[in-house]
Amino acid sequence: MEETIGFGKPTADVAEIHLPCINLEEAEIVVDVIIKNPNPVPIPLVDIDYLIESDGRKLISGLIPDAGTIHAHGEETVKILVTLIYDDIKSTYDDIKPGSIIPYRLKIDLIVDVPVFGRLTLPLEKTGEIPIPYKPDIDMEKIHFERFSWEETIAVLHLKLENKNDFDLVHNALDYEVWLSEVSIGSAELEKSAKIDKNGVSYIEIPISFRPRISDLPCGT
């Protein structure tokens, strides 16, 4: 019958799942879904219903209405953006701890409207893992002064970074500011990436230099 009247059921598949942004507050998940329309007319993507759960427990769910149109005899990639707020997860499930990796199951229902067939639901499902980051401990182990005078001071800060997560961390940049008593004497951004192994330790050296002014020095100096 489908071949006779020229209409068929569309198909869908999850092409890829991205995690473009993960920080200490949230994780952005982008799901690329490919939908193929074998019909001679465009079909509307009426709704996208999604659910992310872990060990049978709901982490987030939602509905995206009027999600677009799939062209006749065409193929479209639909991007579904989901944001997981870590505080919401941790406040709901006490056993989900920062620094851990949790399994997830993604369920998606695509509702399309096809001539002859009417409304159809295309179910999709994928599994994976989501990290729940914990901020690394940062300690300043020592300051090495290479030059110290009234004209200019040059020093190197030796920082220790301890990763308490069950996964590797990569820091791409570091903003820092140095204070003498209650006076800021310098700030900068260190654009240097470094990898910290899971449950591991890394060390960073930060060069600083400043020219002290008498008006900036605290009383009694």
N, CA and C of each residue as an Amber inpcrd file, in Angstrom:
protein
   663
   0.8280000  -1.2110000   0.0000000   0.0000000   0.0000000   0.0000000
   0.8610000   1.2580000   0.0000000   1.9380000   1.2700000   0.8190000
   2.8080000   2.4320000   0.8970000   3.4110000   2.7470000  -0.4680000
   3.8520000   1.7240000  -1.2070000   4.4640000   1.9460000  -2.5030000
   3.4450000   2.4300000  -3.5130000   2.1890000   1.9440000  -3.3810000
   1.1580000   2.2990000  -4.3410000   0.8190000   3.7790000  -4.2660000
   0.6400000   4.2970000  -3.0820000   0.2310000   5.6930000  -2.9300000
   1.4290000   6.6200000  -2.7780000   2.6380000   6.0730000  -2.6700000
   3.8370000   6.8950000  -2.6480000   4.1950000   7.4970000  -1.3170000
   3.6120000   7.0160000  -0.2420000   3.9320000   7.5370000   1.0850000
   4.5440000   6.4360000   1.9550000   5.4860000   6.8490000   2.7970000
   6.1360000   5.8910000   3.6770000   6.4290000   6.5180000   5.0300000
   6.8150000   5.6970000   5.9580000   7.1070000   6.1730000   7.3100000
   8.5200000   6.7590000   7.3630000   8.6920000   7.9260000   7.9830000
  10.0300000   8.4950000   8.1550000  10.8450000   7.6890000   9.1600000
  12.1520000   7.8520000   9.1040000  13.0480000   7.1730000  10.0440000
  13.9120000   8.2160000  10.7480000  14.4290000   7.8340000  11.8940000
  15.2590000   8.7580000  12.6790000  16.3360000   7.9730000  13.4000000
  17.4560000   8.6530000  13.6620000  18.5620000   8.0240000  14.3810000
  19.3680000   9.1120000  15.0770000  19.9570000   8.7620000  16.2310000
  20.8450000   9.6770000  16.9420000  22.2210000   9.5800000  16.2980000
  22.6590000  10.6740000  15.6630000  23.9520000  10.6720000  14.9800000
  25.1010000  10.8720000  15.9590000  24.9200000  11.7950000  16.8970000
  26.0130000  12.1020000  17.8110000  25.4730000  12.8580000  19.0230000
  26.1850000  12.7020000  20.1440000  25.8700000  13.4480000  21.3580000
  27.1120000  14.2320000  21.7660000  26.9760000  15.5640000  21.8750000
  28.0950000  16.4310000  22.2370000  27.9210000  16.9410000  23.6670000
  29.0400000  17.2220000  24.3040000  29.0560000  17.9420000  25.5790000
  29.9080000  19.1940000  25.3690000  29.3520000  20.2340000  24.7260000
  30.1670000  21.4020000  24.3690000  30.6300000  22.2230000  25.5530000
  29.9060000  22.1480000  26.6570000  30.2770000  22.9590000  27.8150000
  29.9960000  22.2030000  29.1000000  31.0440000  22.0330000  29.9030000
  30.9070000  21.4540000  31.2380000  31.6650000  22.3440000  32.2040000
  30.9890000  22.8400000  33.2260000  31.6630000  23.5880000  34.2700000
  31.1660000  23.1020000  35.6270000  31.4470000  23.8530000  36.6760000
  31.0870000  23.4070000  38.0170000  29.5990000  23.5520000  38.3050000
  28.8720000  24.2990000  37.4560000  27.4470000  24.5240000  37.6950000
  26.5360000  23.6730000  36.8230000  26.9580000  23.4150000  35.5730000
  26.0440000  22.7630000  34.6530000  26.7880000  22.0590000  33.5300000
  26.0370000  21.2420000  32.8090000  26.5550000  20.5700000  31.6200000
  25.5660000  20.7720000  30.4880000  26.0800000  21.2020000  29.3370000
  25.2450000  21.3380000  28.1480000  25.3850000  20.0720000  27.3000000
  24.2550000  19.5270000  26.9270000  24.2180000  18.3230000  26.0990000
  23.5100000  18.6690000  24.7980000  24.1640000  18.4010000  23.6790000
  23.5600000  18.6320000  22.3730000  23.4310000  17.2850000  21.6600000
  22.2090000  16.9480000  21.2970000  21.9250000  15.6790000  20.6320000
  21.6010000  15.9570000  19.1640000  22.3910000  15.3720000  18.2600000
  22.1340000  15.4950000  16.8230000  21.2800000  14.3150000  16.3630000
  20.0980000  14.6160000  15.9010000  19.1690000  13.5870000  15.4310000
  18.9470000  13.7630000  13.9290000  19.1670000  12.7040000  13.1650000
  18.9400000  12.7310000  11.7220000  17.5750000  12.1200000  11.4180000
  16.7390000  12.8980000  10.7180000  15.4030000  12.4390000  10.3470000
  15.3180000  12.3900000   8.8250000  14.8750000  11.2610000   8.2860000
  14.7490000  11.0870000   6.8340000  13.2700000  10.9850000   6.4640000
  12.8960000  11.7720000   5.4800000  11.5150000  11.7960000   5.0080000
  11.4520000  11.2240000   3.5900000  10.8650000  10.0410000   3.4110000
  10.7950000   9.4330000   2.0710000   9.5940000   9.8970000   1.2470000
   8.8280000  10.8240000   1.7960000   7.5670000  11.2070000   1.1650000
   7.7220000  12.3600000   0.1730000   6.7900000  12.4750000  -0.7720000
   6.8630000  13.5340000  -1.7940000   6.4120000  14.9020000  -1.2820000
   6.0510000  15.0060000  -0.0130000   5.6270000  16.2830000   0.5760000
   6.3820000  16.5010000   1.8820000   6.5770000  17.7650000   2.2790000
   7.1990000  18.0210000   3.5860000   6.3070000  17.5090000   4.7010000
   6.9520000  17.1320000   5.8200000   6.1770000  16.6950000   6.9800000
   6.6180000  17.5160000   8.1950000   5.6610000  17.9400000   9.0210000
   6.0140000  18.7270000  10.2040000   6.5090000  17.8410000  11.3500000
   7.5210000  18.3540000  12.0340000   7.9700000  17.7240000  13.2760000
   7.1830000  18.4060000  14.3860000   6.1350000  17.7500000  14.8190000
   5.1610000  18.3720000  15.7130000   5.7600000  18.6460000  17.0970000
   6.3150000  17.6150000  17.7050000   6.8720000  17.7490000  19.0570000
   8.1210000  16.8870000  19.1920000   8.9940000  17.3170000  20.1140000
  10.1110000  16.4940000  20.5540000   9.9810000  16.3370000  22.0670000
   9.7930000  15.1210000  22.4930000   9.6500000  14.8190000  23.9210000
  10.9100000  14.0830000  24.3660000  11.6100000  14.6160000  25.3740000
  12.8680000  13.9810000  25.7800000  12.9190000  13.7440000  27.2850000
  13.7230000  12.7690000  27.6570000  13.9170000  12.4010000  29.0590000
  15.3440000  11.9010000  29.2330000  16.0260000  12.3970000  30.2600000
  17.3330000  11.8650000  30.6450000  17.2110000  11.3230000  32.0540000
  17.5720000  10.0560000  32.2340000  17.4990000   9.4210000  33.5430000
  18.8000000   8.7110000  33.8590000  19.0030000   8.4540000  35.1360000
  20.1830000   7.7210000  35.5930000  19.7380000   6.6660000  36.5990000
  20.0320000   5.4240000  36.2810000  19.6030000   4.3030000  37.1350000
  18.1060000   4.3580000  37.4090000  17.3450000   4.7080000  36.3790000
  15.8930000   4.7280000  36.5140000  15.3300000   5.9850000  37.1550000
  16.1900000   6.9460000  37.4990000  15.7290000   8.1690000  38.1500000
  15.8250000   9.3430000  37.1800000  14.7550000  10.1250000  37.1010000
  14.7160000  11.2370000  36.1540000  15.6820000  12.3420000  36.5620000
  16.5330000  12.7560000  35.6180000  17.4030000  13.9110000  35.8300000
  16.7820000  15.1680000  35.2420000  16.2100000  15.0450000  34.0430000
  15.5710000  16.1770000  33.3970000  14.6730000  15.6630000  32.2820000
  13.6120000  16.4060000  32.0100000  12.7220000  16.0640000  30.9020000
  12.1640000  17.3600000  30.3300000  11.6270000  17.2590000  29.1200000
  11.0810000  18.4550000  28.5110000  10.3720000  18.1560000  27.2100000
   9.7130000  19.1800000  26.7000000   8.9720000  19.0700000  25.4520000
   9.3130000  20.2780000  24.5860000   9.6850000  20.0140000  23.3270000
   9.9770000  21.0790000  22.3660000   8.8750000  21.0460000  21.3170000
   7.9720000  22.0250000  21.3250000   6.8760000  22.0320000  20.3480000
   7.3000000  22.6640000  19.0250000   6.5570000  22.3300000  17.9800000
   6.7640000  22.9410000  16.6540000   8.2450000  22.9820000  16.2890000
   8.8600000  21.8160000  16.2210000  10.3230000  21.7230000  16.0820000
  10.8280000  21.8610000  14.6520000   9.9490000  22.1190000  13.6850000
  10.4410000  22.3340000  12.3290000   9.7220000  21.4710000  11.2980000
  10.3100000  21.4460000  10.1010000   9.7250000  20.6970000   8.9870000
  10.8120000  19.8900000   8.2910000  10.4780000  18.6690000   7.9240000
  11.3990000  17.8100000   7.1830000  11.0040000  17.8740000   5.7100000
  11.9260000  18.3070000   4.8570000  11.6290000  18.5130000   3.4430000
  11.2660000  17.2030000   2.7400000  10.5380000  17.3510000   1.6510000
  10.1410000  16.1820000   0.8620000  11.3720000  15.4610000   0.3230000
  11.3520000  14.1350000   0.4300000  12.4860000  13.3150000   0.0000000
  13.8010000  13.8670000   0.5660000  13.7340000  14.3850000   1.7690000
  14.8990000  15.0480000   2.3450000  15.3610000  14.4260000   3.6470000
  16.4290000  15.0020000   4.1340000  17.0490000  14.5530000   5.3830000
  17.4370000  15.7970000   6.1840000  17.0610000  15.8350000   7.4390000
  17.3490000  16.9870000   8.2930000  18.0460000  16.5170000   9.5680000
  18.9930000  17.3490000  10.0170000  19.6370000  17.1190000  11.3090000
  19.0420000  18.0950000  12.3120000  18.3850000  17.5650000  13.3000000
  17.7530000  18.3790000  14.3440000  18.6310000  18.3270000  15.5840000
  18.9440000  19.5030000  16.1200000  19.7690000  19.5780000  17.3200000
  18.8800000  19.8190000  18.5340000  19.0390000  18.9620000  19.5310000
  18.2820000  19.0830000  20.7740000  19.2520000  19.4980000  21.8730000
  19.0170000  20.6750000  22.4330000  19.8940000  21.2050000  23.4790000
  19.2540000  20.9920000  24.8480000  20.0170000  20.3420000  25.7300000
  19.5550000  20.0750000  27.0890000  20.6220000  20.5730000  28.0600000
  20.2000000  21.2610000  29.1170000  21.1370000  21.7540000  30.1270000
  20.8460000  21.0820000  31.4630000  21.8440000  20.3950000  31.9980000
  21.7300000  19.7600000  33.3030000  22.3160000  20.6910000  34.3570000
  21.5140000  21.0500000  35.3480000  21.9730000  21.8860000  36.4600000
  22.3780000  20.9610000  37.6030000  23.6590000  20.9900000  37.9710000
  24.1590000  20.0370000  38.9550000  23.5020000  20.2030000  40.3210000
  23.2520000  21.4340000  40.7340000  22.6330000  21.6490000  42.0520000
  21.2550000  20.9940000  42.1180000  20.5160000  21.0300000  41.0150000
  19.1980000  20.3880000  40.9970000  19.3280000  18.8800000  41.1710000
  20.3400000  18.3120000  40.5170000  20.5390000  16.8610000  40.6170000
  20.9700000  16.4700000  42.0200000  21.9530000  17.2020000  42.5720000
  22.4890000  16.8500000  43.8910000  21.4730000  17.0780000  45.0050000
  20.5990000  18.0850000  44.8390000  19.5900000  18.3310000  45.8670000
  18.4840000  17.2770000  45.8400000  18.2990000  16.6490000  44.6870000
  17.2690000  15.6110000  44.5610000  17.7900000  14.2340000  44.9540000
  19.0320000  13.9380000  44.5910000  19.6210000  12.6230000  44.8690000
  20.9170000  12.8140000  45.6520000  20.8480000  12.5200000  46.9450000
  21.9890000  12.7540000  47.8310000  23.1880000  11.8790000  47.4900000
  22.9460000  10.7110000  46.8810000  24.0440000   9.7810000  46.6370000
  24.8720000  10.1510000  45.4050000  24.4210000  11.1460000  44.6260000
  25.2090000  11.6050000  43.4870000  26.1800000  12.6630000  43.9860000
  27.4550000  12.3120000  44.0150000  28.4650000  13.1590000  44.6280000
  29.2810000  13.8900000  43.5680000  29.7200000  15.1200000  43.8720000
  30.6450000  15.8250000  42.9700000  31.9390000  15.0320000  42.7960000
  32.4530000  15.0360000  41.5850000  33.6660000  14.2990000  41.2840000
  33.4230000  12.9140000  40.7170000  32.1550000  12.5170000  40.6300000
  31.8300000  11.1720000  40.1510000  31.3740000  11.2040000  38.6890000
  31.2520000  10.0290000  38.1230000  30.7110000   9.8650000  36.7730000
  29.4560000   9.0150000  36.8890000  28.3530000   9.4980000  36.3570000
  27.0990000   8.7590000  36.4770000  26.6350000   8.2810000  35.0980000
  26.0170000   7.1030000  35.0370000  25.4630000   6.6360000  33.7600000
  24.1540000   7.3630000  33.4650000  23.8520000   7.5100000  32.1870000
  22.5670000   8.1180000  31.8270000  21.9390000   7.3510000  30.6740000
  20.6360000   7.4800000  30.5930000  19.8670000   6.9360000  29.4760000
  19.0220000   8.0760000  28.9030000  19.1890000   8.3140000  27.6080000
  18.4550000   9.3690000  26.9240000  17.3290000   8.7420000  26.1040000
  16.1260000   9.2320000  26.3430000  14.9680000   8.7650000  25.5860000
  14.3450000   9.9520000  24.8610000  14.1230000   9.7820000  23.5700000
  13.5390000  10.8360000  22.7470000  12.3660000  10.2650000  21.9520000
  11.2510000  10.9790000  21.9620000  10.1120000  10.6600000  21.1110000
   9.9120000  11.8040000  20.1290000  10.0470000  11.5050000  18.8390000
   9.7950000  12.4840000  17.7830000   8.3890000  12.2500000  17.2520000
   7.5420000  13.2660000  17.3350000   6.1720000  13.1420000  16.8320000
   6.0830000  13.8690000  15.4980000   5.7990000  13.1230000  14.4340000
   5.6770000  13.6920000  13.0970000   4.2630000  13.4590000  12.5740000
   3.8760000  14.3030000  11.6380000   2.5350000  14.1940000  11.0420000
   2.6980000  13.8580000   9.5630000   2.3260000  12.6360000   9.1930000
   2.5270000  12.1390000   7.8390000   1.1760000  11.9140000   7.1570000
   0.9970000  12.4280000   5.9430000  -0.2500000  12.1380000   5.2200000
  -0.5000000  10.6280000   5.1310000  -1.7290000  10.2540000   5.1760000
  -2.1920000   8.8600000   5.1200000  -2.0170000   8.1760000   6.4780000
  -0.8060000   8.3020000   7.0740000  -0.5330000   7.6190000   8.3420000
  -1.0270000   8.4200000   9.5450000  -1.0540000   9.7300000   9.4120000
  -1.4060000  10.5530000  10.5630000  -0.1840000  10.8070000  11.4400000
  -0.4230000  11.0100000  12.7170000   0.6840000  11.2830000  13.6410000
   1.3990000   9.9850000  14.0260000   2.7220000  10.0380000  13.8900000
   3.5460000   8.8860000  14.2340000   4.5760000   9.2930000  15.2770000
   4.9280000   8.3610000  16.1430000   5.9790000   8.5810000  17.1430000
   7.2000000   7.7620000  16.7710000   8.3430000   8.4560000  16.6490000
   9.6080000   7.7830000  16.3490000  10.4400000   7.7630000  17.6330000
  10.5090000   6.6170000  18.3110000  11.2520000   6.5570000  19.5770000
  12.7510000   6.3280000  19.3490000  13.5690000   7.0160000  20.1310000
  15.0270000   6.8610000  20.0850000  15.5440000   6.6980000  21.5010000
  16.6820000   6.0060000  21.6130000  17.2650000   5.7900000  22.9410000
  18.7750000   5.6460000  22.8230000  19.4970000   6.3000000  23.7250000
  20.9520000   6.2080000  23.7800000  21.3930000   6.2090000  25.2420000
  22.5540000   5.6000000  25.4860000  23.1120000   5.5900000  26.8340000
  24.5240000   6.1720000  26.7980000  24.9900000   6.6120000  27.9440000
  26.3320000   7.1660000  28.0540000  26.6540000   7.5060000  29.4950000
  27.6410000   8.3740000  29.6760000  28.0650000   8.7780000  31.0190000
  28.2130000  10.2940000  31.0740000  27.9060000  10.8570000  32.2420000
  28.0180000  12.2970000  32.4620000  28.9060000  12.5340000  33.6830000
  29.9370000  13.3630000  33.5560000  30.7520000  13.7050000  34.7350000
  30.0800000  14.7820000  35.5770000  30.2220000  14.6790000  36.8780000
  29.7550000  15.6970000  37.8150000  30.9990000  16.3450000  38.4260000
  31.4710000  17.4610000  37.8790000  32.7850000  17.9900000  38.2790000
  32.8290000  18.5110000  39.7120000  34.0020000  18.3770000  40.2900000
  34.3140000  18.9600000  41.5980000  35.5350000  19.8530000  41.4090000
  35.4790000  21.0600000  41.9400000  36.5660000  22.0020000  41.6990000
  37.8660000  21.4810000  42.3100000  38.9830000  21.6490000  41.6040000
  40.2690000  21.1760000  42.1330000  40.7370000  22.0450000  43.2940000
  41.4890000  21.4430000  44.1890000  42.1230000  22.1940000  45.2760000
  43.3550000  22.9020000  44.7390000  43.5060000  24.1730000  45.0730000
  44.6470000  24.9630000  44.6140000  45.3920000  25.5010000  45.8290000
  46.6620000  25.1730000  45.9320000  47.5110000  25.6520000  47.0300000
  48.7360000  26.3350000  46.4450000  49.1390000  27.4370000  47.0810000
  50.3760000  28.0850000  46.6880000  51.4860000  27.5420000  47.5840000
  52.3650000  26.7350000  46.9880000  53.3880000  26.0690000  47.7760000
  54.5240000  27.0100000  48.1690000  54.8990000  27.8980000  47.2400000
  55.9840000  28.8230000  47.5650000  56.0230000  29.9680000  46.5690000
  56.7530000  31.0320000  46.9360000  57.0190000  32.1590000  46.0460000
  58.5360000  32.2820000  45.9060000  58.9940000  32.2000000  44.6900000
  60.4290000  32.3410000  44.4300000  60.6980000  33.7340000  43.8570000
  61.4340000  34.5700000  44.6250000  61.7480000  35.9240000  44.1850000
  63.0400000  35.8930000  43.3750000  62.9270000  36.2860000  42.1220000
  64.1070000  36.3740000  41.2680000  64.7730000  37.7430000  41.3770000
  63.9620000  38.7440000  41.6820000  64.5090000  40.0850000  41.9000000
  63.5850000  40.8240000  42.8520000  64.1610000  41.4800000  43.8270000
  63.3600000  42.1890000  44.8210000  64.0330000  43.5230000  45.1160000
  63.3960000  44.6090000  44.7310000  63.9520000  45.9390000  44.9650000
  62.8250000  46.9490000  44.9840000  63.1630000  48.1900000  45.3120000
  62.1670000  49.2550000  45.3020000  61.7380000  49.5990000  43.8830000
  62.6120000  49.3230000  42.9000000  62.2870000  49.6610000  41.5210000
  61.3580000  48.6230000  40.8800000  61.6810000  47.3410000  41.0940000
  60.8890000  46.2830000  40.4710000  61.0700000  44.9770000  41.2250000
  59.9740000  44.2710000  41.3320000  60.0190000  42.9360000  41.9410000
  59.5710000  41.9060000  40.9170000  60.3760000  40.8680000  40.7530000
  60.0620000  39.7670000  39.8390000  60.0400000  38.4750000  40.6430000
  58.9460000  37.7200000  40.4980000  58.8140000  36.4900000  41.2790000
  58.0680000  35.4380000  40.4650000  58.1120000  34.2110000  40.9700000
  57.3880000  33.0940000  40.3600000  56.5540000  32.4240000  41.4430000
  55.2540000  32.3400000  41.2030000  54.3620000  31.6380000  42.1280000
  54.2930000  30.1690000  41.7350000  54.4840000  29.2850000  42.7020000
  54.4120000  27.8410000  42.4720000  53.0890000  27.3220000  43.0460000
  52.1880000  26.9280000  42.1420000  50.8660000  26.4570000  42.5510000
  50.7590000  24.9530000  42.4030000  50.0310000  24.3710000  43.3310000
  49.7390000  22.9370000  43.2970000  48.2430000  22.7570000  43.0720000
  47.8800000  21.9980000  42.0150000  46.4820000  21.7180000  41.7030000
  46.2140000  20.2340000  41.9050000  45.2400000  19.9430000  42.7530000
  44.8880000  18.5480000  43.0400000  43.5030000  18.2480000  42.4820000
  43.4290000  17.2670000  41.5940000  42.1760000  16.8580000  40.9690000
  41.5220000  15.7680000  41.8040000  40.3580000  16.0720000  42.3620000
  39.6460000  15.1050000  43.1980000  38.5090000  14.4170000  42.4460000
  38.5390000  14.5250000  41.1230000  37.5070000  13.9030000  40.2970000
  37.9370000  12.5190000  39.8210000  36.9690000  11.7110000  39.4850000
  37.2290000  10.3810000  38.9310000  37.4320000  10.4320000  37.4230000
  37.8020000  11.5960000  36.9070000  38.0690000  11.7740000  35.4770000
  39.1170000  12.8720000  35.3260000  39.7590000  12.8890000  34.1570000
  40.8030000  13.8830000  33.9000000  40.1910000  15.2810000  33.7840000
  40.9980000  16.2730000  34.1460000  40.6130000  17.6670000  33.9820000
  41.6330000  18.3630000  33.0900000  41.1600000  19.3290000  32.3180000
  42.0410000  20.1680000  31.5140000  41.6790000  21.6200000  31.7910000
  42.6430000  22.3980000  32.2820000  42.3850000  23.8270000  32.4510000
  43.0910000  24.5630000  31.3170000  42.3250000  25.4560000  30.6810000
  42.8190000  26.1490000  29.4910000  43.3550000  27.5400000  29.7920000
  42.9200000  28.1190000  30.8960000  43.3630000  29.4660000  31.2320000
  43.1950000  29.6840000  32.7260000  43.9410000  30.6350000  33.2430000
  43.8970000  30.9350000  34.6670000  43.9730000  32.4410000  34.8630000
  42.9360000  33.0060000  35.4780000  42.9430000  34.4200000  35.8400000
  43.4860000  34.5550000  37.2590000  44.4100000  35.4730000  37.4500000
  44.9510000  35.6450000  38.7940000  45.1870000  37.1160000  39.0910000
  45.1570000  37.4180000  40.3730000  45.4080000  38.7680000  40.8540000
  46.2150000  38.6680000  42.1300000  47.2440000  39.5100000  42.2630000
  48.1450000  39.4860000  43.4140000  47.8950000  40.7340000  44.2580000
  47.7340000  40.5010000  45.5690000  47.4700000  41.5950000  46.4970000
  48.6030000  41.6890000  47.5120000  48.9680000  42.9130000  47.8470000
  49.9040000  43.1790000  48.9320000  49.1310000  43.9180000  50.0050000
  48.9020000  43.2220000  51.1310000  47.9920000  43.7230000  52.1490000
  46.6240000  43.9020000  51.4890000  46.0920000  45.1270000  51.4130000
  44.7960000  45.3520000  50.7850000  44.9290000  46.0900000  49.4610000
  46.1200000  46.0250000  48.8870000  46.3930000  46.7300000  47.6460000
  46.6610000  45.7240000  46.5270000  45.9160000  45.8400000  45.4180000
  46.1650000  44.9900000  44.2550000  47.3900000  45.5000000  43.5190000
  48.3750000  44.6220000  43.3410000  49.6160000  45.0440000  42.6890000
  49.7800000  44.4340000  41.2960000  48.8190000  43.6590000  40.8730000
  48.9340000  43.1030000  39.5330000  47.9360000  41.9950000  39.2790000
  47.5250000  41.8710000  38.0260000  46.6230000  40.7910000  37.6250000
  46.8770000  40.4750000  36.1640000  46.5260000  39.2610000  35.7710000
  46.7370000  38.8410000  34.3860000  45.9860000  37.5410000  34.1440000
  46.0280000  37.0930000  32.8970000  45.4330000  35.8140000  32.5170000
  46.5170000  34.9450000  31.9240000  46.6750000  33.7540000  32.4880000
  47.6630000  32.8010000  31.9910000  46.9790000  31.8590000  31.0220000
  47.2700000  32.0030000  29.7410000  46.6610000  31.1640000  28.7150000
  47.5700000  29.9690000  28.4310000  47.5210000  29.0390000  29.3330000
  48.3570000  27.8450000  29.2050000  47.5450000  26.6400000  29.6540000
  47.3880000  25.6830000  28.7640000  46.5900000  24.5130000  29.0980000
  47.4480000  23.4410000  29.7520000  46.8150000  22.6920000  30.6140000
  47.5060000  21.5900000  31.2950000  46.4790000  20.5360000  31.6680000
  46.8890000  19.3110000  31.6010000  46.0150000  18.1980000  31.9420000
  46.3420000  17.6990000  33.3400000  45.2810000  17.4670000  34.1060000
  45.4410000  16.8970000  35.4450000  44.7620000  15.5360000  35.4420000
  45.5250000  14.4870000  35.6450000  44.9680000  13.1310000  35.6520000
  43.9480000  12.9720000  36.7700000  43.0280000  12.0420000  36.5830000
  42.0170000  11.8120000  37.6120000  42.6820000  11.4480000  38.9400000
  42.1970000  12.0890000  39.9880000  42.7460000  11.9180000  41.3390000
  44.2540000  12.1820000  41.3640000  44.7100000  13.0580000  40.4710000
  46.1360000  13.3500000  40.3650000  46.4620000  14.7750000  40.7720000
  47.7420000  15.1210000  40.6310000  48.2570000  16.4210000  41.0360000
  49.0400000  17.0340000  39.8810000  48.8920000  18.3390000  39.6970000
  49.6380000  19.0640000  38.6880000  50.2200000  20.3250000  39.3240000
  51.2840000  20.8480000  38.7060000  51.9440000  22.0370000  39.2340000
  52.0160000  23.1000000  38.1480000  51.8200000  24.3460000  38.5510000
  51.8550000  25.4790000  37.6240000  52.7830000  26.5520000  38.1910000
  53.5710000  27.1280000  37.3140000  54.4130000  28.2560000  37.6950000
  53.8830000  29.5150000  37.0380000  53.6260000  30.5340000  37.8490000
  53.0650000  31.7880000  37.3510000  54.0700000  32.9100000  37.5780000
  54.5980000  33.4930000  36.5180000  55.5200000  34.6150000  36.6750000
  54.7650000  35.9110000  36.9600000  55.2720000  36.7010000  37.8800000
  54.6710000  38.0050000  38.1740000  55.7810000  39.0380000  38.2910000
  55.4510000  40.2790000  37.9880000  56.3780000  41.3880000  38.1710000
  55.5770000  42.6420000  38.4360000  56.0850000  43.5030000  39.2790000
  55.4020000  44.7590000  39.5540000  56.4140000  45.7950000  40.0130000
  56.0490000  47.0390000  39.8080000  56.8620000  48.1710000  40.2290000
  56.1150000  48.8810000  41.3530000  56.5590000  48.6920000  42.5720000
  55.8220000  49.2550000  43.7080000  55.8870000  50.7740000  43.7240000
  54.7640000  51.3900000  44.1140000  54.7190000  52.8220000  44.3390000
  54.5530000  53.0650000  45.8310000  55.2190000  54.0890000  46.3340000
  55.1750000  54.3490000  47.7720000  53.7420000  54.5630000  48.2350000
  52.9180000  55.1910000  47.3780000  51.5360000  55.4770000  47.7780000
  50.7160000  54.1960000  47.8990000  51.1660000  53.0940000  47.2280000
  50.4200000  51.8480000  47.2880000  50.7830000  50.9930000  48.4850000
  51.9360000  51.2590000  49.0930000  52.4080000  50.4020000  50.1750000
  51.6050000  50.6670000  51.4320000  51.2960000  49.6120000  52.2130000
  50.5370000  49.7920000  53.4510000  51.3560000  50.5540000  54.4680000
  50.6720000  51.2180000  55.4200000  51.3460000  51.9750000  56.4750000
  52.2500000  51.0810000  57.2770000  53.4300000  51.6010000  57.6280000
  54.3650000  50.8290000  58.4330000  55.3740000  50.0880000  57.6040000
  55.2270000  50.1120000  56.2200000  56.1620000  49.4050000  55.3360000
  57.3920000  50.2380000  55.0990000
